[in-house]
Amino acid sequence: AFDTAHVVRLLGVVSQGQPTLVIMELMANGDLKSYLRSHRPDIENYDPTLIKHPPTLKQILQMAIEIADGMAYPSAKKFVHRDLAARNCMVSEDLTVKIGDFG
């Protein structure tokens, strides 16, 4: 397992029975793709009471830095992710972004 701040932590594996279960740290806001889509303004059905504010430029830049940091560690270990995409970046409750789905 990778031991770095911006890779989703593997907590354990349950191999008894089928399917095999992988236990990962909780990333409460799900994947980055879904998070960004759910926080973009909906011009057609605008309702100010339901709006989820999009991330600020500062937050987006922080997310990019965290993704880069998350990729630096496995790269230094000669490991290639092969499927880095917003759907494989996970967002925690405090908006920290971590790389997941290493296959």
N, C-alpha and C positions, 0 to 999 in steps of 0.2 A: 504494500500500500504506500501511496505517496504521503509524505509528512510535510505539508506546506499549507499556508493560510488560505490559498485560493484554489484548492482542489477539494471537491466534496469528499469528506472522510468516510471510509469504509469502516463500519462498526462491527460487522460480523456476517457470517454466512450460515444458513440452515440447510444442511445437505440431506437430512432425513426426509424421505418422501419426495414426491414430485409435485410441482417443479421445485428446483433449488431456489431458495430465497436469499436475496442479497439485502442486507440491512445497512442503509446509508444514513448520514446525518440529515436531519429535517431541514429543508429549504422551503420555508413557509410560503413564499411568493411564486413557487413553481419555476418554470423555465423562462429565460429572458425573452424569448419570442412572444410567448403568451402574455407576459407581464407588460411588455411595450405595447402590444396590440390592445390590451385592456385599458391602458392609460392614455391612448391617443384620443383627441377630441372627436366626437361624432357630430359633424356639422349638420347632417340631415335630421337627426333626432335630438337636437340640443335641449338639454334639461339641466339647468345650473344646479339643481338639487342632487343630481345623480353623478355629476362630473367627478372623475378621478383625475387629479392633476398629473400631467405628464412630468417625467423627471426633468430637472433643470439641466442646463448645459454642464454645470459643475458636477452633478450626479452622473451624467452620461460619461464625462471624461474620467471620473473615478471608476466607473464600471469598466471602461476600456483599459485603464491601468491595471485593474484587478484581473481582467482576462489575460493581459500580457504577462503579468506576474504568475498567474496560474499555469500558463504554457511554458514559462521559462524553466521551472523545476523539472518537469518530465523531459524536456528537451536536453537539459544538462545531464540527465540520466540515460540519454540516448534512446528515449521512448518517443514514438510518434503517435499522436492522437488519431489522425486520419479522418476525423469527421467533426472538426471544430465548426460549430454553427450556433446561432442564438438558441436553438432548441436544446442544445447540449450544455448551455451555461445556465446555472441555477441561481436563483435570487433568494437570499435569506430575508427574514423579517425586517432587519435593519438595512436592507438593500445592498448588502455585500454580495458580490457575484463570484461564483466559484465554478470551475470546470468540472463537468461530470461526464458520464457515459463513455468510459474508456473501453467499452466492448467487453 
